[in-house]
Amino acid sequence: MAGIAEWAYMMLLIFTALGAILLSIHILLPWRVRRIFAQQKSLHDEIHIDWSDEEIAFKSERGYFKFRWNDFVKIAESKEVIILHQSDVMFNFIPKRVLSTDQAASMMSHGAG
């Protein structure tokens, strides 16, 4: 009987952990992202992007930033965005809706240094 009770307790722990993970992914994370976007006004600015085979530059009314492609540790994409990872916690999002298919392919061809 003790084996069944231990098994049931383990299953309860596993399902509780899975529930917490699903809650954080589907409810808390999107809420947090929306809140950070609302707070960080620089994310609302229009940004002009230029790139070449050697580098990419971002220009807005707040400043000018230039990176060599090998400055990025990872370049990833989804259906909606290209993400240029400066580190595990710093990155630049580029919405694909502002790029042509050729421009998105050009950007992704640079990979990560």
C-alpha positions, -999 to 999 in steps of 0.1 A, spaced: 0 0 0 29 23 8 41 20 -28 8 32 -42 8 62 -19 43 71 -29 34 68 -65 3 89 -61 24 116 -43 50 116 -70 23 120 -97 8 148 -78 42 166 -76 48 161 -113 14 174 -124 17 204 -100 51 212 -115 38 208 -151 8 230 -142 31 257 -128 53 256 -160 22 259 -182 9 287 -161 41 307 -164 45 301 -201 9 308 -212 -2 334 -187 26 350 -167 52 354 -195 29 371 -221 16 394 -193 52 402 -183 62 409 -219 33 433 -224 41 451 -192 78 455 -201 69 468 -235 45 494 -221 72 505 -195 102 508 -219 93 537 -241 124 533 -263 108 501 -277 80 523 -292 104 544 -313 108 541 -350 141 525 -358 159 525 -391 181 495 -399 209 493 -424 232 463 -429 260 450 -450 280 418 -451 302 431 -422 277 449 -399 242 460 -389 233 495 -377 202 507 -358 193 544 -358 166 562 -339 160 596 -324 176 582 -292 209 572 -308 229 551 -332 242 516 -326 264 495 -349 273 458 -345 295 435 -364 276 403 -373 300 382 -352 290 403 -321 259 383 -320 260 349 -302 229 337 -320 206 348 -347 171 331 -346 138 336 -363 102 328 -360 73 334 -383 70 370 -370 105 382 -360 143 378 -364 161 379 -330 197 391 -329 211 378 -296 239 400 -282 240 377 -252 217 353 -234 197 383 -220 203 411 -245 188 410 -280 174 430 -308 140 421 -323 133 429 -360 97 424 -371 96 404 -403 66 425 -415 90 454 -422 113 432 -443 109 417 -477 115 380 -481 149 387 -496 158 411 -469 149 385 -442 169 358 -460 199 382 -463 198 390 -426 195 353 -416 224 344 -439 248 361 -415 243 334 -389 262 340 -357 299 347 -352 
